[in-house]
Amino acid sequence: MKIPLRRLRRQAFGSLVMRPLPLAADKFGVSLIHERLRPRAVTPSIYHRLTHEAIFVIKGRATMRLDGKRVSVKAGDTLLIPPGMEHAIVTGREGVEALSLFSPAMDPRRPDVHPAQGGMKIKAKRKRRL
């Protein structure tokens, strides 16, 4: 079954736009979400108590914060985030587009998404104009 991305239900959280992709969560036990983050955006630092997350970067570049360490990612990169790992994203000029796979599947009524206790603060780098 082919479904155009624009026809899928959207959820926006600040600069982050998410579209859950149709997948039999009850059959496979995973959730697949298309995510798009606009240029020069910063997400809050979060963690998942029980859920593993695999992020495959489709387009663009970003800097991820994983338990306080900076990691640069670009199209073609894959990140594996275990439960309990704090993570956040800062995009540059181009923004970023990715697919996130969650296991076990996210319950849309009670998603396993929690604000990071440490409250990691991430600032987008801005170039000074001369």
C-alpha positions in Angstrom: 0.0 0.0 0.0 1.5 3.3 -1.1 0.5 6.4 1.0 1.9 9.9 0.2 3.7 11.4 3.2 1.6 14.6 3.0 -1.6 12.6 3.7 -0.4 11.1 7.0 -1.5 12.6 10.3 1.0 15.3 11.6 1.9 16.1 15.1 4.0 19.2 15.8 6.0 19.8 19.0 7.6 23.2 18.5 9.9 23.0 15.5 9.7 19.2 15.3 7.0 17.8 12.9 6.3 14.0 13.3 4.2 11.7 11.2 3.6 8.2 12.5 3.9 5.8 9.6 1.4 3.0 9.2 2.9 -0.1 10.6 1.3 -3.0 12.4 2.6 -2.2 15.9 0.6 -5.0 17.4 2.1 -7.5 14.9 5.8 -6.3 14.8 5.9 -4.5 18.3 7.6 -1.4 16.9 6.6 2.2 15.9 8.1 4.0 12.9 7.9 7.8 12.8 9.0 10.2 10.1 10.5 13.3 11.7 11.4 16.7 10.3 13.1 19.5 12.2 13.5 22.9 10.6 16.8 24.8 10.2 18.4 26.4 13.3 16.1 24.5 15.7 16.7 23.0 19.1 14.7 20.2 20.7 14.3 19.8 24.5 16.5 17.1 26.1 14.4 13.9 26.7 14.8 10.2 27.5 12.7 7.0 27.2 12.4 4.8 30.3 11.6 1.6 28.5 11.9 2.3 24.7 14.9 1.7 22.5 15.1 4.2 19.6 17.0 3.9 16.3 17.3 7.1 14.2 18.2 6.9 10.5 19.0 10.4 9.1 17.5 10.8 5.6 18.4 14.4 4.8 20.4 17.3 6.3 22.8 17.6 9.2 22.4 18.1 12.9 24.3 17.9 16.2 22.9 15.4 18.7 23.5 15.5 22.4 23.7 12.0 23.8 24.1 11.9 27.6 26.0 15.2 27.4 28.3 14.3 24.5 28.0 16.0 21.1 27.7 13.8 18.0 27.5 15.2 14.5 25.1 13.4 12.2 24.3 13.6 8.5 22.2 11.9 5.8 23.0 8.1 5.9 24.0 8.0 9.6 22.2 5.8 12.1 22.0 6.3 15.9 21.0 3.7 18.4 19.6 5.2 21.7 19.0 2.8 24.6 16.4 3.4 27.3 17.6 6.1 29.8 19.9 7.9 27.5 19.2 11.7 27.4 19.1 13.0 23.9 18.4 16.3 22.0 19.0 17.7 18.5 20.3 21.0 17.2 20.0 21.7 13.5 22.2 23.9 11.3 21.3 25.8 8.2 19.6 22.9 6.4 17.5 21.3 9.1 17.2 17.5 9.3 14.8 14.7 8.3 14.9 11.3 9.8 13.1 8.0 10.5 12.9 6.9 14.1 12.1 3.3 15.0 10.9 2.6 18.5 10.8 -0.7 20.3 8.6 -1.6 22.0 6.0 0.4 20.1 5.0 3.8 21.4 1.6 4.1 22.9 0.2 7.3 21.4 -2.0 7.8 24.4 0.9 7.5 26.9 4.2 7.9 25.0 7.4 6.9 26.7 8.9 10.4 26.4 10.2 12.2 29.6 12.1 15.5 30.1 15.7 15.0 31.0 16.5 15.5 34.7 19.7 17.2 34.0 18.0 19.7 31.8 20.8 19.7 29.3 21.0 23.1 27.7 21.9 23.2 24.1 22.4 26.4 22.2 22.4 26.6 18.4 25.7 28.1 17.2 25.2 31.4 15.4 27.8 32.9 13.1 28.7 36.4 13.7 28.3 38.8 10.8 31.2 41.0 10.1 
